[in-house]
Amino acid sequence: MNCQVRWISERLTCLFVERSQLSTEVEALRDKLSQAETLQTTQAKETANEHVNDLCKQLSAHKTMLEHLQTQLENCNNDLRAAHQDAEEKEL
């Protein structure tokens, strides 16, 4: 009986030690999970920023194209006015 009590006591001591070790491991895993979530959030933000930068570059290119087209349109209008004015002068 005394041997059983000692065995149970030793086993309980081992279980408490294992429980303490497992608690420490759980805390370490929680920290790692938190770090992973932070890293994932950071990576998602970086990806979003890259996407925004790409869109800004596309918008800038479109703006340049629109400015070029506007200049061409103004030149065409000027040419058309000049041709119209020449035609009126020839009629007189």
C-alpha positions in Angstrom: 0.0 0.0 0.0 2.8 2.4 0.9 4.5 1.5 -2.5 1.2 2.4 -4.3 1.0 5.8 -2.4 4.6 6.5 -3.3 4.1 5.5 -6.9 0.9 7.7 -7.2 2.8 10.6 -5.5 5.7 10.2 -8.0 3.3 9.9 -10.9 1.4 13.1 -9.8 4.7 14.9 -9.5 5.6 13.9 -13.0 2.2 14.9 -14.3 2.5 18.3 -12.7 6.0 18.8 -14.2 4.6 17.7 -17.6 1.7 20.1 -17.2 4.0 22.9 -16.5 6.1 22.1 -19.5 3.0 21.9 -21.7 1.8 25.2 -20.4 5.2 26.7 -21.3 5.0 25.2 -24.8 1.4 26.4 -25.3 2.5 29.9 -24.4 5.4 29.7 -26.8 3.0 28.5 -29.6 0.6 31.3 -28.8 3.5 33.8 -29.1 4.5 32.2 -32.4 0.9 32.4 -33.7 0.7 36.0 -32.7 3.9 36.7 -34.5 2.7 34.8 -37.6 -0.6 36.8 -37.6 1.3 40.0 -37.4 3.6 39.0 -40.2 0.6 37.9 -42.3 -1.0 41.3 -41.7 2.2 43.1 -42.6 2.5 41.0 -45.8 -1.1 41.7 -46.7 -0.5 45.4 -46.2 2.6 45.3 -48.3 0.8 43.5 -51.0 -2.1 46.0 -50.9 0.5 48.9 -51.0 2.1 47.3 -54.1 -1.3 47.0 -55.7 -2.1 50.6 -55.0 1.3 51.7 -56.4 0.6 49.7 -59.6 -2.7 51.4 -59.9 -1.1 54.8 -59.4 1.4 54.0 -62.2 -1.5 53.0 -64.5 -3.4 56.2 -63.7 -0.3 58.3 -64.3 0.1 56.6 -67.7 -3.5 57.1 -68.6 -3.2 60.8 -67.5 -0.2 61.2 -69.8 -2.1 59.5 -72.7 -5.2 61.8 -72.1 -3.0 64.9 -72.1 -1.4 63.8 -75.3 -4.8 63.1 -76.9 -6.0 66.5 -75.7 -3.1 68.2 -77.3 -3.8 66.3 -80.6 -7.4 67.3 -80.4 -6.5 71.0 -79.9 -4.1 70.8 -82.8 -6.8 69.3 -85.0 -9.3 72.0 -83.9 -6.7 74.7 -84.7 -6.1 73.2 -88.1 -9.8 73.0 -88.8 -10.3 76.6 -87.8 -7.5 77.7 -90.0 -8.9 75.6 -92.9 -12.3 77.1 -92.4 -10.9 80.6 -92.2 -8.9 80.0 -95.5 -12.1 78.7 -97.1 -14.0 81.9 -96.1 -11.2 84.1 -97.3 -11.2 82.4 -100.7 -14.9 82.9 -101.1 -14.5 86.6 -100.6 
